[in-house]
Amino acid sequence: MAYAFQTRIELECADGFYPRSDLSTYQSDDFELRLGDLHYRDVREYAVGRNTSAGWQERRDATNDPLPVTRVWTDFLPQQEVERVVPARSDGVEFGMEALARAAVSGAEAVSAALDSLPEL
């Protein structure tokens, strides 16, 4: 008997893999789910992992048109770098949660004063 844990399975196909869309909420009555489907209508997946992640290599030609995805794999420990986001500072508007909580305890006027110039921005 043999076991293999956290293996990477990689498949290549010169003709390319067929993309699939997530149709799980296609006929949903939930407006937010349908709106999400609209926003991400062009997002496709080429591989799905079960108890693991899956990845694929997307390529483009010289005119930036997509080429077929010819390589997919499982990835038990995926990594993605995310750029740091620094919130903008705006004079006259309080964004600190602790300060806003203190203003809320003081009353509606204090909250209004802390956020008063937000609509103008």
N, C-alpha and C positions, 0 to 999 in steps of 0.2 A: 504494500500500500504506500502511496506517495501523496504528499500534499504540497501545494504551491500557494503561498499567501502573498497578496499585494503584487501580483504579476501585472505586467503591462502587455496587453494584447494589441497588436497593430495590424491593420489591414490596408492593402494597397490595391487599387483597381484602376487600370489605365483609362477605362471608359468613364470613370467617375461614379460617385455615389449619388443616389437620388435624394434630394432634400425633402424634408417633411415639415409641415406646419403643425402647431399645437391647435387642434380643433376641439379641445375638451370643453370650451365654453362657447362654441359656435352658435348654439341656439339658446343661450342663457337669457333669462329674464332680468338678470342683474345688469343695470346700465354700466356700472364701473368695469365689469368684466368685458363687456362688449366694446367699451371705449378702449380698454387695454388691447383688445384684439385689433382694433383699428390702428392704434398707434404702432403696434409691433407687427403689422401685417406682412412686412418684408423680411422678418427674421425667420430663418430656417435652421433646422438642426440636421446634422448628418449622422450622428451617432448618439446613443443613449446608454448611460451606464446604470446598472442595478447594483446598489451599494457601492458605487464608485462614480467618478465623473467620467465624462467622455470629451475628447477634443478632436479637432480636425484642422487641416491646413487650408486656408482660403488663399487663392492666388488670383491675380488680375493680369490681363495682357497690356500691351503698350498703350492702348486707348482707354484703359481703366475698366474694361468690361470684365465681368467675372469669368473665370475659367472653371472647369469642373473640379470638384473636390475629389482628389484621388487618394488621399491618405486620411484614415481615422484611427483613433486609439483610445484605450481606457487609461485613466489617470487617477490613481488612488489618492494622490495628495496634490491637487491642483494649486497653482499659484497665479496670482494676478496682481500686478502693480497698479496702485490707485494713486493718482496725483493728489497732493495735499490741496485742500480748499481753505482759503483764508476768507472769513466773512468780511464784507465791506463795512467800513465805519461810516456812520451818518450822524452828523451833529444834530442834536435835539431829539434823537430817538434812542430810547433805552432798549437794548437787546439782551441784557443780562437777566437770566431767569431768576436769580436771587433777588435782584432789585425789583423786577416786575412782581414777584411774589410778595415782597414787602409793600409795594404800592397797592396790590390787590387787598391786602389786609387793611390798609388805610381807607380804601373806598374807591368808588368809580372815578371820582375826580382825579385822584392821584394816578390811576392807570391811564386816564385820558390825557393828563399832562405828560406822562412818560412816552406816550405814543402819538401825540397830537400832530406832529409834523410828518408822520409816515405817509399819509395819503398824498401829500404834496410831492414827496420824493418819487 
